[in-house]
Every structure is written in C-alpha cells, then in structure tokens.
Amino acid sequence: MIQNFLSMNGYGPFIWASFSITFISCAIVFYKTQKTLKKYEREFVKEINELSAVKRKLVVENSKIASQVLSSHSKTI
Amino acid sequence: MFSLLSPSNIFYWIEKLISFINSIFFILLLVALSFALIFSPPDYLQGDSVRIMYVHVPSAWIGLASFICIALLSFANFIFKTKNLIIITKSIAPLGLMFTLLAIVTGSLWGQPTWGTWWVWDARLTSMVILALFYIGYIVSHKFILSDERANKISSIIAIIGLINIPIIKFSVDWWNTLHQPASIKLTGASTIHSSMLTPLLLMFFVMLLYCALIFLMKYKTEIIRMKKKNLKRL
C-alpha cells in the first residue's frame, strides 16, 4: 500500500519532485526571512542601547516601533 | 487613509498576525496535503500526474497576482508618493518571483509525463519566463541602484511595463495554439473541474496564500526596522 502510494502509478518521481521542490523552496525562504528579521531586530536594539540615555528616551517616546521592538526583544531574552 | 496604514500604526498588528498564522499553518497544510495526495481522485486521462496541479496552479496564480499587486501599487506610488507602498511592493516581489519559478519548474515536471517533453517555447511558457524576468529586473533595480529615489522610479517603471505581460499570460492559451490547456477555473462562468479536485486545489491555494502572508509580514517588518535603523543613524 505504501509502495503504491509512493509510486503513484508510475508518476511518483514527478509528483514527489514537484511537491519537494515547492516545500523545500518555501522552507528555505522562510528560514532566510526569519534569520534576516532577527538579525535586523538584534542590530536595531543594539544601536538603541548604544545611544546616550537622553537620546534613547527620546527615541522610545517618539517611536512606537522602537518601543515595540525593544519590548518584544526583551521578552525573547 | 494612508496615515492609518502607516508602518507605526500597523506594526503591533503585524506581530499578532505572524503568531496567528504560525499557530494554524501546519494544521491547514496537513489537511491540504492529505486532500491533494490521498483523498483526491486520479484524473481519467492524466492519472495521478494530475496531483502536480495542486502545487503548480496555486504557484502560478500567486506569481501572477503578486505582479498585478506590485504594478498597481507602483502606479499608486507615482501618484501618492507614499514610502509605505514601496515597502509593500519590495516585500511582495521575492515571493512573486519564487512562486513564478515554482510554477515554471512544476509545470515542466508535469509536462514530461503529460506532453512527453520538459519544455516547449510556446506562448504560455514563454510569457511566464518573461514574467520571471520582470520580477528579476524589479528586484535587481532595488538591490543594485544605490539612490533609493532612482531605484523606486526604475523599479516602478519595470512593474508598470510588466503589467502588459499579464493579459498575454492569461489569454495566451486562447490566442495561440499551445500545448498548455485552457483555464479550467473561470471567475466568470462555470468551471470545468470536478469538486473532488477543486476542493484540494483551493485548500492548497489557501495554505500557500497563508504562507505568502507570513513571509510578506516578516519581510515588511524587516523593511520597517531597516528604515528605522537608518533614521537612528541620523540622530
């Protein structure tokens, strides 16, 4: 039964290749996108932390995005 | 309206949406794959090779739809000059390219058992390759042109010119003699596909759309942070 399922009446190589290529490509793009996002988040938080206390306060107060990235980053830590 | 959709207003919701999609994605993927590979019947003519349709057709739809979105938003950007629109189009483009290439590759894998050849330079296949080239042009112009303003202008022109190719892809099977079959699913008029095959097809399309939404949100978030990072340096 499993052999029948895998061979798909002789079309198995074409079907499995199509599905594999699709899902492997999707997985690679997901992994790369997530990695880039995390990298940018880390760098952004690092740069905010390197600012002087006054500037940091100014950035956090004026930018919703900065404060959200900081809070989500502290949660993951 | 554009201020409501500004990055800072929707940033909070992006995080929530990413978590939501992550939580339901794998269950839906399993359901869709079960239908596509197990429950759907083989075609009376093509046999089991018809199952390739469940990845090929949604990929082609997404490739086309993404380019239409990019072109329309680029056109809107010419009028409204909103940076947000550029961020959105930049986030959609890699996804569109990936799905266009997947449609070409899976189409080739379907062509071998069905037509007896991996590739023919007929109207549908060639116009899909041209679509991929437009995507590459769009992405490359953003990557290699250093001035943001110039890159936006050139990429928008590429997208708007590329829009001409979309009706050519759609109607290529009607206008020319091609190996590719005409559309089985029509927005207007009755579809010629049985519900036992239409259900898995729509399920796979929905799952791929969710995947696109997930990647788009992550890329959009990355672009916003990149922009904010640039602004931080100016302080």
Interface residues (C-beta under 8 A of the other chain):
Chain A: F5 M8 N9 G10 Y11 G12 F14 I15 A17 S18 F19 I21 T22 S25 C26 V29 F30 T33 Q34 T36 L37 Y40 E41 E43 F44 E47 I48 L51 K55 V59 S63 K64 I65 A66 Q68 V69 S72
Chain B: P7 S8 N9 F11 Y12 E15 L33 L37 I38 P42 G47 D48 S49 R51 I52 V55 H56 S59 P94 L95 M98 L101 L102 V105 T106 L109 W110 Q112 P113 Y211 L214 I215 M218 K219 K221 T222 I224 I225 R226 K228 K229 L232 K233 L235
